[in-house]
Amino acid sequence: MNLQPTPSEKEALDLIWRDQAKVKAPEVDFASQAWPRSWGEAEAPPAARVAQALRDALQWPDWVALYAKPAQAVLAASKLAKQRGLGSGALWMAPGCGAPFGTPQGEPGVAILRADWAPQAKAMVLAQEDIRRRGLVMVLDESATAFRLAPGGAREAYELDPDLALFGPQLAGGLDFAALAGKGEPPAGRAKEPMPEALAVAAGVIARAARPEVAQRLGDLGRALILGLEYFKARAGLDEELRWEGPLAMPRLDGRRLWAFMELAKEEGLLLAPVVMPDPGLEPSAAAQALWPRLARAAARLKVLPEGEKAPLGWRDAAQVSSCRQVSAILESLN
């Protein structure tokens, strides 16, 4: 996607930088991983119908099973590995977020691969090759990436071929929910199903989020964000302080003063996270007006803000000592 501003975009960016006017409109949330609950259906369909809808949307799995919580889906994947003669432990992999680490349950039988922190497609392909060399069951964690990068999620965007795919509460607007999709024989046993409220939201989200235009919309919103970020950080002289990488539909922010910038952006009414989740409800045509003035003010303020202020716990460089919170959250849920 072209990241060079058009003449009209350049004119608008110049004007906003000179104006520095504060935005009084409602805040914009580019930090939430959950799909909108407002997309949900009025009544909850049976769990089997939701599972079939997800299977039809993805097109590749032989089966989809639903669970009340992500930990139960992870446990089912582990049991499936045991059915196939492998270990019961899990190897957690998040390219761009440090070295893989395993759980204490014993020899790993499954490798759970997250894509939301991946800096580029090559990192995901290399991780997949590593999993295949180890002979593990590959579980692609689509909790954050489902339908965002492409209608087929990270599997389609990065051209991966997992054995299983894991979907989390984000697919149900943040309510307790999990789904496991896979090829071959499903795991044995009957699982506790999600609550009706979660099924209703998940059914509506699957029907709407799987449309090709949704991933395109998120890419357009990401382009608007990065276009403004690149322009205003250059005007403020913040090349080392702020950086980005990854797909535009889910860009990953980095830099020496990222946390301070996010705090300033929050004060301006723009919620950001290290892994940006564009709001699918925002129209791309309105993105520039909603994002650029806030980015301009945050960049201008960061330029004159003494280092060490506005960073969590007074860290001078929080970006380099932060951990991968998404993986940590999953491990805590397993405990």
N, C-alpha and C positions, 0 to 999 in steps of 0.2 A: 504494500500500500504506500502511496506517495506521501512522504512527510515534508515535502516542500510546500510552503504556503502559497496559495494563489495570490494574484495581485490584490483582490478584494480582501482576502484573509490577512495579508500583510498590512493593508491599510487599517483594518480593524484592530490588529494587534498593536500597531503603532499608537493608535488613538487611545486604547485602553492603558498602555504603559504611561502615556503622558497624563491621562486623566486621574488614574489611581482612585477612582470613586468606589466607596464601599457598597456592596450589594446588600439590599434589604429584602430580597426574595427568600423564600424557604430554603433551608439547607439542602445540599445535594449529598447523597450517601453513596460513595464509591468504595466503601469498606465492608459492607455486609455481603457474606457469601450466600445467604439464603435467597431463593427466588420469592417473588411477592406472594404473600398469602391471599391477596385479593384476586389472584389468578385461579384460586381453587373453585371447585364445584359447590353448588348449594347443598347437595346431599352426598354422603359417602357411598361410593360404589363398593361391591364386594372386593376383597383383597385379590382374588383371582383375576378380576377384570383389570385392576391396576397393574398387576404383574404382566398380563398379556399386552396391555397398552405400552409398557416399557419395552417389552420384547419386540413388538411391532415397530416401535420408534427406532430401536437400535439396529434391527434387521439381522444381526449376526448371531445372537445366542440361541442355544437349543432350549434353554429354560431360564426363568426368572423366579426367584423366591424372595418373599418379603419377610422382614423381621421388625420387632418392636424397637430394637436399638442396634447401633453399629457393632457393639461388642459381640452381639449374638451372631451377626453375619460373619465377623472375623473368626469366631469360634467354629462356625459351620465350614468355612474355608479350610481351617485347620483339620477338622474331622474328615473332610474330603481328601486332604493330603494323606491322612492315615489310611483311608480306604484304598488309596493307590500305593500303599507300602512305603510312604515317606514319613519323616519325622513330624512331631506335633508343634514344633516351635515356629516362630515367624521372624523373617528378616525384613526390616523396615528400610526402605530406600526412598530418598527424596533428592534427586539430582539438584545441585545448587544449594543444598542445605547441609552439607557435611557428609562424612562417611556413613555407610550403612551400619545399622546396629540391630542386634537380635534380642528377643525376649528370653527370659530365664527358663522357659518351659522345656528346653532341651534342643536337640538337633533340629534346625529349621526344615520344614517341609513346604512352606509357602514363602514367597517373597511379595510383599505389598509395596507397590511402586506408585508414589505420588507424582503428579505432573504439574501441580500448581506452582512449584518453586523452580521448575526446570528453566534454565536460562535459554535453551535452544533445543530444537528437535534432536540434534545429534546426541545430546546428553541422554535423552530418553531411549534412543536406539541402542546406545552403548550399554545402558543399564539392562535393557531387555536381553542383549547378547550375554551379559554376565549371568543373568538368571538362568538362561538356557544352558550355559556351561555347567552350572551347579546342579542342573536337573530338578529344579524346584517348580512348584505350581505357581504360575505368575498371576498375581491379582493386581489389576490396574485400578487404583483408587480414584474413582471419578467423583468423589464427594463434592469437590469444589469445581471440577472442570466439566461436569455433565452438561452437554448442549451449549456450553459457552464458547468453546474454541471452534466447534463445528457441530452440525446436527448429530454426528456420531461421537462427539466429545473428543477427549485426548486420543482415543484409539484411532479415530479418523484423521485428526489433525497431524499426528506424529507417525501415522502409518504403522501402528503397532498390532501385534497379534496375541493378546493375552488369553490365558485359560479362563480367567474369571474377571469380572468387573464389579467393583464395590461402589454403591451409592449411599449417601448419608442423609441426615436431616435437612440439608440445604434444599433437597428436592421436594420437601414438604414444608417449605417456608420456615424452617428451623424447628419444627415439631419433631418429637421422637419418631424416627423412621429409618429404615435401612433396606436395601435391596442388594441381592447378589445375582448376577447374571453369569451364565457360563455355557461351555460346550461339553458334550459328553454326558455322563451320568451326574445327576444332581446329588448333593449331600443327603445322607439318610437322616430320617427323623422329621418330626413335625415341629415347626417353630411357632412361637407366639407372634401373632400378627400385630401390626401397628393399630393404634386407636382410630376410630372413625374420622375424627377431625384431621388426622394426618393423611388418611387415605383420600379424603375429599380434596385437600390441597394438592397432594401429589398427582392425583388424576388430572386436575386442571393444569398444573405446571407442565406435566408431560405432554399434554395436548398442544400447549402453546409454545413451550420452549424448544421443542424438537423441530419447529419450522425453520427452514434454511435462512429466512430473513432475520431471525433473532440473532444468530451468530454474526451476521453481517452488520446488524445494528450495533452490537457490542463492539465490533471492530471499528465502526465509524466513531463511536463514543470514545474508544481508546485513542483513536487518531487525534480527535479534538483535544483530549487531555494532554497527550504527549507533544502535540504541536505547540500548545500554549506553554507547557513546561520547558521545552527546548528554547523557545523564543525568550521567555522572561528570565530564565536562569542565565542566558547569554547576556541579556541587557544588564542584569545585576552582577555579572561576573562570578557566577556560582558553578563553574564547570566541574570542579572537584567535589563540591558540596552535595550535588544532586546528579544522579545517573539513573538510567533505566535500561532494561533489556527484556527479551521475551516477546511473545505475541501481543499485538495491540488489543485483542479482546480480553487479555489478562496480563497486562504489563507488570513487571517486577521492578520496584523502586529500590534504589540503593544510594550510597553516598555518605560522605563524612558527617553531614549534618541533616540526614533524612528525618530523624525523629523530631528535631526542632522544627523543620519545615512542616511536618504533618501537624504538629501542635498549632502552628501559626495558621495553616490552612483551615484547621478545625474552627479556630476563632473567627475566620472569615466565612464560615458556613459550608466548607467543603470537607467531608470526611474521607480520609484516605487511609490505606493500610499498605504495608510493604508489598503485598500482592494485591493489585488493584482489581476490584470487581465492579465494572461499570453498571450503573442502575439500568436494567432493561426497560424500565418505564419512562426513561427520559428520551425525548425525541432528539435525534441527531441534529435537526435543524435548530434546536434550542440550546444545544450543548455549548456553543461558543459563548453565548450570552450568560449562561449559568456558570461556566468554568473559568473562562479567561480572566475576568476582573478579580476573582478570588486568587487565582494563581499569581497574578501580577502583584497584588498587595502582599501575599505571603512571601514572594521572592524578594520584594523591595524591603520588607521588614527583616527578613533573615540576613540581608546584606549588612544591616547596621546592628543586629542583635549580637551581643558578646557571646563568644563560645561558652558552652556550659549552661546557659539559660534555656529554659523551655524544653530541655531534654529530660526523659524520665529519670528520677532519682539523682539528678544532677550529673549524669554521665556526660563526659566530654564527647565521647564518640559512641553513642548507643548502637549505631548500626553494626559495628564490628563485634560487639559482645552479645548481641541479641541471639536468641535461639529460634529454631523452627517451631513456632507455636502450634501449627496445625498437627504435626506429628506428636508433639507432647500431649495435646488434648486427647488424641486417640489412645495413647498409652494410659493416660489417667482414667479414661472410661473403661479400659480393660481391667484395671485394678478394682 
